[in-house]
């Protein structure tokens, strides 16, 4: 079978049989489409038999990603980004093997070793400055403060935040379910501060639109009759966080995801167990959550203070 048809069948399998999210299928399509384009160009052909793809082919592709290809916007690909292509290829070859094609084993595609990520999070003082940088005298300011409080309180991904509807959030209990990556459903919780700000924000709302967070600027007229056209976008939330980061005098770029890091770090610093934090973040594997132990391990500090001779 040619690689073009094989990729299409794999993407259909991901969507229909595995039930992966549209976003995940789209990313698989991007990574495999990129590989397919490289493969056909490298072999000067219109198609290529998947059973002829061997270890040497994959090695040459890895060399291309590492030494030759440059993203037009970001330049050289980081090792972690290169691995995303290889993870997609692994899944692709596992599928082909299950379909009884005589292809190379997916296990032969090894991921490149990556350095530990330098995990950044906001200190208590930085969080305080960020929250207090919002002028809450107007409704849009109350909305913005609420967004920041909810992001820090729940650890939501920005896409999950943007997709929230009012009827999904229980203001009384301060807990609600969200559907994250891979269709995984989890429960998140609002802190007392987040509940208070959410109540203030919704009391200011006089509309009946479904989105929890709506925009107050942009095109007017008939467009505003649509729930989805009024929904605050992911990009708008990112710009919002960046604006208040500057107002707060925080020099490093943060973005909504750093509030997610700060959420996890805050819990672990206070003594929460890693498994619980894993569930609240919606991580499939505990190893993903363990990146936070590199920056947050109060037990290690206690051991150092108690036993190191320099502290006597």
C-alpha positions in Angstrom: 0.0 0.0 0.0 1.2 3.5 -0.8 2.0 5.9 2.0 -0.7 8.3 0.9 -3.6 5.8 1.3 -2.0 4.4 4.4 -1.9 7.7 6.2 -5.6 8.4 5.2 -6.7 5.1 6.6 -4.7 5.6 9.8 -6.3 9.0 10.3 -9.8 7.5 9.7 -9.0 4.8 12.2 -7.9 7.4 14.8 -11.2 9.3 14.4 -13.7 6.5 14.0 -12.3 3.5 15.8 -10.1 5.1 18.5 -12.4 8.1 19.0 -9.5 10.5 19.3 -10.3 14.2 19.4 -10.4 16.3 16.3 -7.4 18.2 17.5 -5.4 15.1 18.1 -6.3 13.7 14.7 -5.3 17.0 13.1 -1.9 16.9 14.7 -1.3 13.3 13.6 -2.3 14.5 10.1 0.2 17.3 10.3 3.2 15.2 11.4 2.5 12.3 9.1 1.7 14.7 6.2 5.1 16.3 6.8 6.8 12.9 6.8 5.0 11.9 3.6 6.0 15.1 1.8 9.6 14.6 2.8 9.6 10.9 1.8 8.1 11.5 -1.6 10.5 14.4 -2.3 13.5 12.5 -1.1 12.7 9.6 -3.4 11.5 11.7 -6.3 8.3 9.8 -6.6 4.5 10.4 -6.4 3.9 7.6 -3.9 5.9 5.1 -1.8 5.2 1.6 -0.6 4.9 1.6 3.3 6.5 -1.8 3.4 9.7 -0.4 1.9 10.1 2.2 4.7 13.0 0.9 6.7 15.3 2.0 9.6 17.6 3.9 7.1 14.6 5.9 5.9 13.6 6.9 9.4 17.2 7.7 10.3 17.5 10.0 7.2 14.2 11.7 8.2 15.6 12.3 11.8 18.7 13.8 10.3 16.6 16.1 8.1 14.6 17.2 11.2 17.7 17.8 13.2 20.1 19.4 10.7 18.3 20.6 7.6 14.7 21.6 8.3 14.0 25.1 9.8 10.6 26.2 10.8 9.9 29.5 8.9 8.8 31.1 12.2 10.8 29.4 15.0 14.0 28.2 13.2 15.6 25.0 14.3 13.3 22.3 15.8 13.8 21.5 19.5 14.5 17.9 20.3 11.1 17.6 22.0 9.4 18.9 18.8 11.3 16.4 16.7 10.1 13.7 19.0 6.4 14.6 18.2 7.0 13.5 14.6 8.5 10.2 15.8 5.7 9.5 18.2 3.2 10.0 15.3 5.3 7.6 13.2 5.3 5.0 16.0 1.5 5.1 16.2 1.3 4.9 12.4 3.5 1.8 12.2 1.7 0.1 15.1 -1.5 0.5 13.2 0.0 -0.9 10.0 1.4 -3.9 11.9 -2.1 -4.6 13.3 -3.4 -4.4 9.8 -1.0 -7.2 8.8 1.3 -5.2 6.6 4.9 -6.3 6.5 6.4 -3.1 7.9 9.2 -2.3 10.2 8.5 -2.5 13.9 7.3 0.7 15.6 9.8 -0.2 18.5 12.6 0.4 16.1 11.8 4.1 16.1 13.6 5.5 19.1 12.9 8.9 20.5 15.7 11.3 21.0 16.8 12.0 24.5 15.7 15.4 25.8 16.9 17.6 28.6 14.7 18.1 31.6 12.4 21.0 30.9 13.1 24.2 32.8 9.7 24.6 34.4 8.7 28.1 35.2 6.0 29.2 37.7 4.8 32.3 39.4 5.8 33.1 43.0 3.2 34.2 45.5 4.3 37.8 45.1 4.1 37.6 41.3 0.6 36.0 41.5 -0.6 38.8 43.8 0.8 41.5 41.5 -0.8 39.8 38.5 -4.2 39.7 40.1 -4.0 43.2 41.5 -3.0 44.7 38.1 -6.5 44.3 36.8 -8.8 47.3 37.1 -12.1 45.8 38.2 -14.2 48.9 38.1 -15.7 47.8 34.8 -17.4 44.6 33.8 -14.6 43.5 31.4 -12.1 44.0 34.3 -14.1 41.8 36.6 -14.2 39.2 33.8 -10.4 39.4 33.4 -9.8 39.0 37.1 -12.1 36.1 37.2 -10.3 34.4 34.3 -6.9 34.7 36.1 -8.4 33.5 39.4 -10.1 30.5 37.7 -7.0 29.5 35.7 -4.9 29.5 38.9 -7.6 27.8 41.0 -8.3 24.9 38.5 -5.2 24.4 36.5 -7.3 24.4 33.3 -5.6 24.4 29.9 -6.5 27.6 28.0 -8.5 25.7 25.5 -10.5 24.1 28.3 -11.1 27.5 29.8 -12.3 29.0 26.5 -14.8 26.1 25.9 -16.5 26.5 29.3 -20.3 27.2 29.3 -22.2 28.7 32.2 -24.4 25.7 32.7 -21.4 23.4 33.3 -20.1 25.4 36.3 -21.7 24.7 39.7 -21.2 28.0 41.6 -22.5 26.6 44.9 -20.2 23.5 45.2 -17.4 25.2 43.3 -16.6 22.1 41.3 -17.4 21.0 37.7 -16.2 18.5 35.1 -14.1 19.3 32.0 -13.2 17.2 29.0 -9.5 17.4 28.3 -7.0 15.8 26.0 -8.1 12.5 24.5 -11.7 13.0 25.7 -10.6 12.4 29.3 -13.1 13.9 31.8 -11.9 15.2 35.1 -13.3 17.2 38.1 -11.8 20.6 38.8 -12.4 22.9 41.8 -12.8 26.6 42.4 -11.0 28.2 45.3 -13.0 30.5 47.6 -11.4 33.5 45.8 -12.3 32.2 42.4 -15.9 31.4 43.5 -16.2 35.0 44.8 -14.9 36.6 41.6 -17.0 34.3 39.4 -20.1 35.3 41.3 -19.3 39.0 40.9 -18.8 38.5 37.2 -22.0 36.5 36.5 -24.0 38.9 38.6 -22.8 41.7 36.2 -23.9 39.7 33.1 -27.4 40.6 31.9 -27.3 38.4 28.8 -28.4 34.8 28.2 -25.4 33.7 26.1 -24.0 30.2 27.0 -20.2 30.8 27.1 -18.9 31.4 30.5 -16.5 34.1 29.2 -17.6 36.4 26.5 -15.8 39.2 24.6 -16.7 42.9 24.9 -15.0 44.1 21.8 -14.9 43.2 18.1 -17.5 43.2 15.3 -21.0 44.4 16.3 -24.4 43.8 14.9 -26.0 40.4 13.9 -22.8 38.5 14.7 -23.4 39.1 18.4 -26.5 37.0 18.2 -24.3 33.9 18.0 -23.0 32.2 21.2 -19.8 31.0 19.5 -19.0 34.4 17.9 -19.3 35.9 21.4 -17.2 33.3 23.1 -13.8 34.6 24.2 -11.1 32.9 22.1 -8.0 31.1 23.2 -5.9 33.8 21.6 -7.8 36.5 23.4 -7.2 34.8 26.8 -3.5 34.6 25.9 -3.3 38.3 25.0 -5.2 39.1 28.2 -2.6 37.3 30.4 0.2 39.0 28.5 -1.3 42.4 29.0 -1.6 42.0 32.8 1.8 40.4 33.0 3.3 43.7 31.7 1.1 45.8 34.0 2.2 43.7 36.9 5.9 44.3 36.1 6.6 40.6 35.6 9.6 40.5 33.2 9.3 36.9 31.9 6.7 35.9 29.4 4.1 33.7 31.2 1.0 32.9 29.3 -2.0 30.9 30.6 -0.1 27.7 30.8 2.2 29.1 33.5 -0.8 29.6 35.7 -1.4 25.9 35.2 2.2 25.2 36.3 1.7 27.6 39.2 -1.4 25.7 40.2 0.4 22.4 40.4 3.4 23.8 42.2 1.2 25.6 44.7 -0.5 22.3 45.6 2.7 20.3 45.9 4.4 22.9 48.0 1.5 22.7 50.4 1.9 18.9 50.7 -0.5 17.6 48.1 0.3 14.1 46.8 1.4 13.7 43.2 -1.4 11.3 42.3 -4.1 13.8 43.3 -2.4 16.6 41.3 -2.1 14.2 38.3 -5.9 13.7 38.4 -6.6 17.4 38.8 -4.3 18.3 35.8 -5.8 15.5 33.7 -2.5 13.9 33.0 -2.7 10.4 31.5 0.6 9.3 33.0 2.2 10.1 36.4 5.5 10.7 34.7 4.1 13.8 33.1 3.1 15.2 36.5 6.6 14.4 37.9 8.1 17.3 36.1 6.8 19.4 39.0 8.8 17.6 41.6 12.0 19.1 40.1 10.9 22.5 41.3 8.7 21.7 44.2 9.8 19.2 46.9 9.4 20.6 50.4 10.5 17.3 51.9 14.0 17.6 50.3 14.4 21.1 51.9 13.4 19.6 55.3 15.9 16.8 54.9 18.7 19.3 53.9 17.9 21.7 56.8 17.8 18.8 59.3 20.9 16.8 58.3 23.3 19.0 56.4 26.3 20.0 58.7 26.2 23.6 57.4 22.8 24.1 59.1 24.0 23.0 62.6 
